[in-house]
């Protein structure tokens, strides 16, 4: 991983899209800081389209789309993209073609099995707002559990036939062959009519971001990715000096400074 300062003027000038994970990528200790939120607005004001790519639930994604300076939100680890079709129109949901239309039939038994097998685990506090997955909290609320426990939960979910990914706070599990990467590709092709290339950069921080790091020629991890590096199938091209929201703001400032030099 190269320092984000290695991103070139040509890279910055070509950018049109900024995609980013939310938790521990633009947040710090669970909060969206003024620094990170201001960075989003500065990027938007510079003409860039912002697209969060998150494991957070549909209920959160609707609010984010309406109230943050973003063009779309990819939610629940790739089950859907919420976006506006036209200015002034209600948000639309583009469902991944592999997402099930009636997911609860399988998800509720899976959640019960996980909680029975792993007594220290608990359903994430935002589970009530989810449609297409379950989220098992291991490191968002107290008591915090080790990453090794989360990996055991992930493996158990996979043994039950589910897809499962570990984020910095949750183990997310769902039925259907999709992830953040395939939904990003589908949204770019179906709605934006674009190929993913060097007009886009992705920011992330944890193992469930690895498919995006592998797909995007320009990708960046915030510094707190360090504990996960040894367990990830793909790493970002760049990394920031700062952690969480401070790292995101650092990268945004570098991109904007390079664009202003044009």
C-alpha positions, 0 to 999 in steps of 0.5 A, spaced: 500 500 500 502 506 497 501 513 501 495 517 499 500 522 497 502 518 491 495 519 488 497 523 482 494 530 479 492 526 473 489 521 477 485 526 481 483 530 475 480 524 472 475 522 478 468 523 477 466 518 482 468 517 490 465 511 493 466 509 500 464 505 506 461 508 512 463 505 519 470 506 521 472 509 514 468 516 514 466 515 522 471 515 528 469 511 534 462 510 531 460 518 530 460 521 523 465 527 524 464 534 522 471 533 518 469 527 514 462 530 513 465 537 511 470 533 506 464 530 503 461 536 501 467 539 499 468 533 494 460 534 492 462 541 490 468 540 486 463 536 482 464 529 484 458 524 485 459 520 492 456 513 493 457 510 500 457 502 499 455 499 506 453 494 510 448 498 514 440 497 513 435 499 508 432 504 513 439 507 514 440 508 507 434 512 505 436 517 510 443 517 508 440 518 501 436 524 503 440 528 507 447 526 505 451 530 499 450 523 496 448 521 489 446 514 491 447 508 496 449 501 496 446 498 502 446 491 506 453 489 503 450 489 495 443 487 496 441 494 493 442 501 491 438 507 493 438 512 488 434 518 485 431 517 478 430 525 477 430 531 482 424 532 486 422 524 485 422 519 491 428 515 492 428 508 487 431 501 489 435 498 484 435 490 487 441 486 485 438 481 480 441 475 485 437 478 491 432 474 494 425 477 494 422 473 500 429 473 504 426 473 511 424 465 510 431 463 511 434 469 515 430 468 521 432 461 522 439 463 520 439 468 526 436 464 531 441 458 529 447 463 530 445 466 537 444 459 539 451 457 537 454 463 539 451 465 546 456 472 546 453 474 540 447 479 539 443 481 533 445 488 531 441 494 534 440 496 527 437 489 525 430 492 525 431 496 519 434 491 515 431 487 509 436 482 506 441 480 511 442 479 518 447 483 522 451 480 528 454 485 532 461 483 535 464 490 536 459 496 535 456 495 542 459 493 549 461 487 550 466 488 544 468 481 542 475 479 538 475 478 531 477 471 532 470 470 534 467 474 528 470 469 524 467 463 527 460 466 526 462 467 519 464 460 518 458 458 521 453 462 517 457 459 511 456 452 513 449 454 513 449 456 506 449 463 507 454 468 504 457 472 510 462 477 511 466 481 517 466 488 517 469 492 523 463 491 527 458 486 524 458 479 521 453 480 516 450 474 512 445 473 507 442 468 501 444 470 494 450 470 490 452 478 491 457 483 494 459 490 494 463 489 488 457 486 484 452 491 486 457 497 484 458 493 477 451 492 476 449 500 478 454 503 474 452 499 468 445 499 469 444 506 471 450 510 470 452 507 463 459 507 465 465 502 466 468 502 473 475 505 471 480 510 473 474 515 474 472 512 480 476 511 487 473 507 493 475 508 500 474 502 505 477 499 512 475 492 513 475 485 510 468 486 507 471 491 503 476 486 499 472 485 493 472 493 492 479 493 493 480 488 488 475 491 483 477 498 483 484 501 480 484 506 485 482 504 492 484 507 498 484 504 506 484 508 512 489 507 517 485 503 521 485 497 516 492 495 519 489 489 523 485 486 518 491 486 512 493 479 514 486 476 513 484 480 507 484 477 499 485 484 496 488 490 499 487 497 497 492 501 492 493 507 497 493 508 505 492 514 509 496 517 515 489 518 519 484 513 521 477 513 520 474 520 518 480 523 519 483 519 514 478 520 509 478 527 510 486 527 509 485 523 502 479 528 500 484 534 501 489 531 497 484 530 491 481 537 491 488 540 492 491 536 486 484 538 482 485 545 484 492 545 481 489 544 474 
